[in-house]
Amino acid sequence: MKRGGAVALALLLSAALPAAAAPLRPDQIAFREIYRELVETDSSAATGSCTLAAERMRDRLRAADFPADRAEIFTPDGHPRDGGLIARIDGTDADAPAMLLVDHIDVVAARREDWPQDPFTLVERDGYFIARGVIDDKALSAIWIDSLIRMRREGFRPRRTIKVALTCGEESGDAVNGVDWLLQHRRDALSAGFALNEGGYGIADAGGSPIALYLAVGEKHSQTFTIEARNPGGHSSRPRPDNAIYDLADALGAIRRLAFPIRLNPTNQGYFTRMAPIIGGAMGRAMAQVGGGSTDAAAITLLTGDVIYNAMLRTTCVATMVDAGHASNALPQRARATIQCRLFPGEAVDDVEAGLRTAIGNPSINLTREGGKGPVAVPPPLDPAILGPAERLARKHFPGIPVVPNLLTAGTDGRYLSAAGIPTYGVPGIVLDADGNGAHGVNERIRVRSVYQGRDYLYDLIRAYAR
């Protein structure tokens, strides 16, 4: 082969190979170790310990010269494995309200037999971090701890006190909720003018490039109901017109057809307004209309045809479990279904229950509330003092990518804080793939570059708010 041809072939082959990842900076190497240790500490309710994870993060802070009263473990009575960490850097202005960085360190259970590798070993493969908790939610927890250490070592003196709370119990109803416990027993550790929490994120296109940064401003409240039909029953050889299963089916059909009213607030209007030019087409035009305050029927119909947009616009209720009958050769004596409702911020549980009763229209159907632990989330204001720095720093770290206020249709520990008078925002920074990155599933993963880029953005954001 002639030399010119060999050079051309070499250039062609090099173009076909993926570019080598840039070497990590020393500060990124230090962060990765914090992240690895936290991920590799099993903190699931079934087999792990949040307390151990918290202790390891406390030891990291102690090694960075945080004294005992600035980095301490709390353990709720009777729950030795459900402990957490509270820490702080004191501000220079005693009159400036503190800021709180809060996050949960417990994770969903992961069984070794379900995973191709140990779920509690951090794997880096094909540009992704893979392990249980890499995105839900230990990346953010590691960033909070890493940020305190960086500020300490850089000699940063915040104007307002920066508090951190890493807590347990968000993923498991069996554990005591750490945020709720702190509010009742160590309110001083959480008292703040505002809090930064999970729930915000970036959204990427198919190639992994960010297209928007979601700032979570408010979340929906979860309320579970049970509906039950009863009947004397009898022998299946003698069917009768009244039947518990049929009565339950009629009630479920009514709930399926029930549509709660459309509700607009600054958060979902801001979301639709800012996402309209990104989405484009007929959907984008409908988003622009609704973002501007219109309740045009055609625009609403188009938006509510999308399950995500529908959930952002109204309270929703859906059947999630059914249990009926007791024998294959007997008429059912009982038929029961579980209804999971997600309430739009400000919607009263009593009103939702009344809506369900009216839709069912059968007084013989018994409807009861289940659980109901915890407060109803209070939406925080769409505050320029929060949105402004987030947008300004996005222009530095994510040029051309908008910050979009987002109503979180799921729930977080922020509901406890917001109900206690601490406005709580889910911060963006870490960019997720459109498929959700396998959170709660097998091979939970997050792009490596997204973690490092999000870390840099959030560090600058913390410092901006702290000033």
C-alpha positions in Angstrom: 0.0 0.0 0.0 1.3 3.4 -0.9 2.1 5.8 2.0 -0.7 8.2 1.0 -3.2 5.4 1.1 -2.0 4.2 4.5 -2.3 7.7 5.9 -5.9 7.9 4.6 -6.8 4.5 6.0 -5.3 5.5 9.4 -7.4 8.7 9.4 -10.5 6.8 8.4 -10.0 4.2 11.2 -9.3 6.9 13.8 -12.5 8.7 12.9 -14.5 5.5 13.3 -13.1 5.0 16.9 -14.7 6.7 19.9 -12.8 9.6 21.3 -10.8 8.8 24.4 -12.4 10.2 27.5 -10.5 13.2 28.9 -8.4 12.4 32.0 -10.2 13.3 35.2 -9.1 16.4 37.1 -7.8 15.8 40.7 -11.0 17.2 42.1 -13.1 14.8 40.0 -11.0 11.9 41.1 -11.7 12.9 44.7 -15.5 13.2 44.0 -15.6 9.8 42.3 -14.2 8.1 45.4 -17.0 9.7 47.5 -19.6 8.6 44.9 -18.1 5.1 44.7 -18.1 4.6 48.5 -21.7 5.9 48.8 -23.0 3.7 46.0 -21.2 0.6 47.2 -22.7 1.0 50.7 -26.0 -1.0 50.5 -28.7 1.3 52.0 -31.8 -0.5 51.0 -34.4 -1.3 53.6 -34.2 -5.0 53.0 -30.5 -5.7 53.3 -28.6 -2.5 54.0 -28.0 0.4 56.4 -28.5 4.1 55.8 -26.7 4.6 59.1 -23.5 3.0 57.7 -23.7 5.1 54.6 -24.2 8.3 56.7 -21.3 7.4 58.9 -19.0 7.0 55.9 -20.0 10.4 54.6 -19.4 11.9 58.1 -15.9 10.4 58.1 -15.2 12.1 54.8 -16.2 15.4 56.3 -14.2 14.8 59.5 -11.1 14.1 57.3 -11.7 17.5 55.8 -11.6 19.1 59.2 -15.3 19.4 60.0 -15.6 19.4 63.8 -18.0 17.0 65.5 -20.7 19.6 65.9 -20.6 20.4 62.2 -20.9 16.8 61.0 -23.0 14.4 63.1 -25.1 11.3 62.8 -28.7 11.1 63.9 -30.5 7.8 64.5 -34.2 7.6 65.3 -35.1 5.6 68.3 -35.8 2.0 67.5 -34.4 2.3 63.9 -30.7 1.7 64.2 -30.2 1.2 60.4 -32.3 4.3 59.4 -29.9 7.0 60.6 -28.7 10.0 58.6 -26.2 12.8 58.5 -26.5 16.5 59.3 -23.7 18.9 58.6 -23.1 22.6 58.0 -20.8 25.4 57.1 -21.6 28.6 59.1 -22.3 31.8 57.2 -20.9 35.2 57.9 -24.2 36.9 58.1 -26.3 35.7 61.1 -29.4 37.5 59.6 -29.3 35.8 56.3 -31.6 32.7 56.2 -29.7 29.5 55.8 -29.9 27.3 52.7 -30.5 23.5 53.0 -29.1 20.8 50.8 -31.3 17.7 51.4 -31.3 14.3 49.8 -32.2 10.7 50.6 -29.5 8.0 50.8 -31.8 5.0 50.9 -32.3 3.0 47.7 -34.7 0.5 46.3 -33.8 -3.1 47.0 -31.6 -4.9 44.4 -31.2 -8.7 44.3 -27.9 -10.0 43.1 -29.6 -12.8 41.1 -31.5 -10.2 39.0 -28.4 -8.3 38.0 -25.6 -9.3 35.6 -23.1 -8.0 38.2 -23.1 -7.0 41.9 -25.7 -4.2 42.1 -23.7 -2.6 44.9 -20.4 -2.4 43.0 -19.9 0.8 40.9 -19.3 -0.2 37.3 -18.2 2.2 34.6 -19.0 0.8 31.1 -19.8 2.3 27.7 -19.8 5.8 29.1 -22.2 5.0 32.0 -22.0 4.5 35.7 -24.0 1.4 36.5 -25.2 0.3 40.0 -28.1 0.6 42.3 -28.6 4.2 43.4 -26.3 5.8 40.8 -29.1 8.2 39.9 -31.8 7.6 42.5 -30.3 9.3 44.4 -26.7 8.9 45.4 -25.2 11.1 42.7 -26.8 14.2 44.3 -25.9 13.1 47.9 -22.3 12.6 46.8 -22.3 16.1 45.2 -23.6 17.7 48.4 -20.8 16.1 50.5 -18.2 16.8 47.9 -19.3 20.5 47.7 -18.9 21.0 51.4 -15.4 19.5 51.3 -14.4 21.6 48.3 -15.7 24.8 49.9 -13.8 24.0 53.1 -10.6 23.3 51.3 -10.9 26.4 49.2 -11.6 28.6 52.2 -15.0 29.7 50.8 -16.9 31.8 53.4 -20.6 31.8 52.5 -22.8 34.7 53.5 -25.6 32.4 54.5 -25.1 29.1 56.4 -25.1 26.0 54.3 -26.8 23.0 55.8 -26.8 19.4 54.5 -29.2 16.6 55.6 -28.8 13.1 54.1 -31.8 11.1 55.3 -33.4 7.7 55.1 -36.9 6.4 54.6 -37.9 8.1 51.2 -37.9 4.8 49.3 -39.5 2.6 52.0 -42.7 3.0 53.9 -41.4 0.6 56.5 -38.6 2.9 57.6 -39.0 6.1 59.6 -38.8 9.1 57.4 -35.6 11.0 58.2 -36.8 14.5 57.1 -40.0 14.1 59.1 -38.1 12.9 62.2 -35.7 15.8 62.0 -38.5 18.3 61.8 -40.0 16.8 64.9 -36.8 16.3 66.9 -34.0 18.4 65.4 -35.7 21.3 63.7 -32.6 23.4 64.0 -30.8 21.1 61.6 -33.3 21.9 58.8 -34.4 25.4 59.5 -33.7 27.4 56.3 -35.0 30.1 54.0 -35.2 27.5 51.2 -34.0 24.0 50.4 -32.5 22.3 47.3 -33.6 18.7 46.8 -33.9 15.9 44.2 -36.7 16.1 41.6 -35.0 18.4 39.1 -33.0 17.1 36.3 -31.9 17.7 32.7 -33.6 15.9 29.8 -31.5 14.6 26.9 -32.2 13.8 23.2 -31.5 10.3 21.8 -27.8 11.1 21.5 -27.5 12.2 25.1 -27.2 15.9 24.4 -29.3 18.1 26.9 -32.3 19.9 25.5 -33.7 21.3 28.7 -33.0 21.6 32.4 -36.0 21.0 34.7 -36.2 23.0 37.9 -38.8 21.3 40.1 -41.2 23.9 41.5 -43.8 21.9 43.5 -44.9 18.3 43.5 -48.1 16.3 43.6 -49.4 14.6 46.8 -50.1 10.9 46.8 -53.3 9.5 48.4 -54.4 5.9 48.2 -58.1 4.8 48.4 -59.7 1.4 48.6 -63.1 0.7 47.0 -65.0 -2.4 47.9 -68.2 -4.2 46.9 -69.8 -6.8 49.1 -72.5 -9.4 48.4 -74.0 -12.4 50.2 -72.6 -14.6 47.4 -73.8 -18.1 46.8 -73.3 -21.1 44.4 -71.9 -20.2 41.0 -74.5 -22.6 39.4 -77.2 -20.0 40.3 -76.0 -16.6 39.1 -77.8 -13.6 40.3 -78.0 -10.1 38.8 -76.2 -8.4 41.7 -72.5 -9.5 41.8 -69.7 -7.9 43.8 -67.2 -8.2 40.9 -69.7 -6.6 38.4 -70.4 -3.8 40.9 -66.7 -3.2 41.4 -66.2 -3.3 37.6 -68.8 -0.6 37.2 -67.1 1.5 39.8 -63.7 1.1 38.1 -65.2 2.1 34.8 -66.6 5.2 36.3 -63.2 6.1 37.8 -61.6 5.4 34.5 -63.9 8.0 32.9 -63.4 10.5 35.7 -61.4 13.6 34.6 -60.6 16.1 37.3 -60.6 19.8 36.4 -57.7 21.4 34.5 -55.6 23.6 36.8 -53.0 26.1 35.7 -50.4 27.6 38.0 -47.1 29.5 37.3 -45.1 26.3 37.3 -47.0 24.4 34.6 -47.6 27.5 32.6 -43.9 28.3 32.7 -43.1 24.8 31.7 -45.4 24.8 28.6 -44.3 28.3 27.6 -40.6 27.4 27.7 -41.0 23.9 26.2 -43.2 25.0 23.3 -40.4 26.1 20.9 -38.4 23.0 21.8 -41.3 20.6 21.1 -42.6 22.5 18.1 -45.4 21.5 15.7 -49.1 21.2 16.8 -48.1 20.1 20.3 -45.8 23.1 20.7 -48.5 25.5 19.6 -50.9 23.9 22.1 -48.3 24.3 24.8 -47.8 27.9 23.9 -51.6 28.5 24.2 -51.9 26.8 27.6 -48.7 28.4 28.8 -50.3 31.8 28.0 -53.3 30.9 30.2 -55.7 29.6 27.5 -58.0 26.7 28.3 -58.9 26.2 24.6 -60.6 22.8 24.3 -58.6 21.7 21.3 -55.3 22.6 22.9 -56.2 21.0 26.2 -57.3 17.8 24.4 -54.0 17.6 22.6 -52.0 18.1 25.7 -53.9 15.8 28.0 -53.5 13.0 25.3 -49.9 12.9 26.5 -49.8 11.0 29.9 -47.0 13.3 31.3 -48.7 16.6 30.3 -52.0 15.3 31.5 -50.5 14.6 34.9 -49.1 18.1 35.0 -52.5 19.7 34.5 -54.8 17.9 36.9 -55.3 15.5 39.7 -55.3 11.9 38.5 -56.7 8.7 40.0 -55.9 5.2 38.7 -56.7 1.6 39.7 -53.5 -0.2 40.6 -54.5 -3.5 42.3 -57.6 -5.7 42.3 -58.6 -8.6 44.6 -61.9 -10.4 44.2 -63.7 -13.7 45.0 -62.8 -16.6 47.2 -63.5 -19.7 45.1 -63.9 -20.6 41.5 -67.3 -22.2 42.0 -68.8 -19.5 44.3 -70.3 -16.2 43.7 -68.0 -13.4 45.0 -68.8 -12.1 48.4 -66.2 -9.4 48.2 -64.4 -7.5 45.4 -61.8 -4.8 46.3 -59.6 -2.4 44.3 -56.8 0.0 45.2 -57.0 3.5 43.7 -53.9 5.6 43.7 -54.5 9.4 43.3 -51.9 12.1 42.7 -53.3 15.5 43.8 -52.5 18.7 42.0 -50.8 21.1 44.5 -53.4 22.8 46.6 -56.1 20.2 45.9 -57.8 18.9 49.1 -58.0 15.2 49.8 -61.7 15.7 50.9 -62.5 17.1 47.4 -60.9 14.3 45.6 -62.7 11.7 47.7 -66.0 13.5 47.0 -65.2 13.4 43.3 -64.6 9.7 43.5 -67.9 9.1 45.3 -69.9 11.2 42.8 -68.3 9.4 39.9 -69.0 5.9 41.3 -72.6 6.9 42.1 -73.3 3.7 44.1 -73.6 4.2 47.9 -73.2 0.5 48.4 -69.6 0.7 47.3 -67.4 1.3 50.3 -64.6 3.9 49.8 -61.9 4.4 52.4 -58.7 6.3 52.6 -55.5 4.3 53.1 -52.3 5.5 54.7 -52.4 9.2 54.4 -49.1 9.6 56.4 -47.4 12.8 55.9 -48.5 16.3 54.9 -49.8 17.6 51.6 -47.1 19.3 49.7 -47.3 23.1 49.5 -46.0 24.5 46.2 -43.1 27.0 46.5 -43.2 30.3 44.7 -41.6 30.5 41.3 -39.0 32.8 42.8 -36.6 34.9 40.6 -34.0 34.6 43.3 -34.0 30.9 42.7 -34.7 30.8 39.0 -32.3 33.7 38.1 -29.0 32.0 39.3 -30.1 28.7 37.8 -30.5 30.3 34.4 -27.3 32.4 34.6 -25.2 29.4 35.4 -26.9 27.3 32.8 -25.6 29.7 30.2 -22.1 28.9 31.5 -22.4 25.1 31.8 -25.1 24.3 29.3 -25.0 27.1 26.6 -28.3 27.5 24.8 -30.2 25.1 27.0 -33.2 26.6 28.8 -34.1 26.2 32.5 -37.7 25.1 32.6 -39.9 25.2 35.8 -41.5 21.7 36.2 -44.3 20.4 38.3 -43.0 17.0 39.6 -45.8 14.5 39.1 -44.2 12.1 41.6 -43.3 12.9 45.2 -40.2 13.5 47.3 -39.3 14.3 50.9 -39.8 17.9 49.8 -43.4 17.7 50.9 -42.4 17.6 54.5 -40.2 20.6 54.1 -42.6 22.7 52.1 -45.4 21.9 54.6 -43.1 23.1 57.3 -42.6 26.5 55.6 -39.3 25.8 53.9 -39.8 26.3 50.1 -38.1 23.4 48.4 -36.9 23.1 44.8 -35.6 20.2 42.8 -32.4 21.3 41.2 -31.3 20.4 37.7 -27.8 19.7 36.6 -27.6 15.9 36.0 -29.0 15.1 32.6 -31.1 12.0 32.2 -31.8 9.9 29.1 -35.4 9.9 27.8 -35.9 6.3 29.1 -35.4 7.2 32.7 -32.0 5.5 33.1 -33.4 2.3 34.7 -34.1 3.9 38.1 -35.6 1.3 40.5 -34.8 -1.4 37.9 -32.0 -3.7 36.8 -28.8 -1.9 35.5 -29.7 1.5 36.9 -27.3 3.8 35.1 -26.3 7.4 34.4 -23.9 8.9 31.8 -20.5 9.5 33.3 -20.2 12.9 31.7 -23.7 13.9 33.0 -22.5 13.3 36.6 -19.4 15.3 36.3 -21.1 18.1 34.3 -24.0 18.3 36.8 -21.5 18.3 39.7 -19.7 21.4 38.3 -23.0 23.2 37.6 -24.4 22.5 41.1 -21.2 23.5 42.9 -21.4 26.9 41.2 -25.1 27.1 41.9 -24.6 26.4 45.7 -22.0 29.1 45.9 -24.2 31.6 44.0 -27.1 31.0 46.4 -24.8 31.1 49.4 -23.6 34.6 48.5 
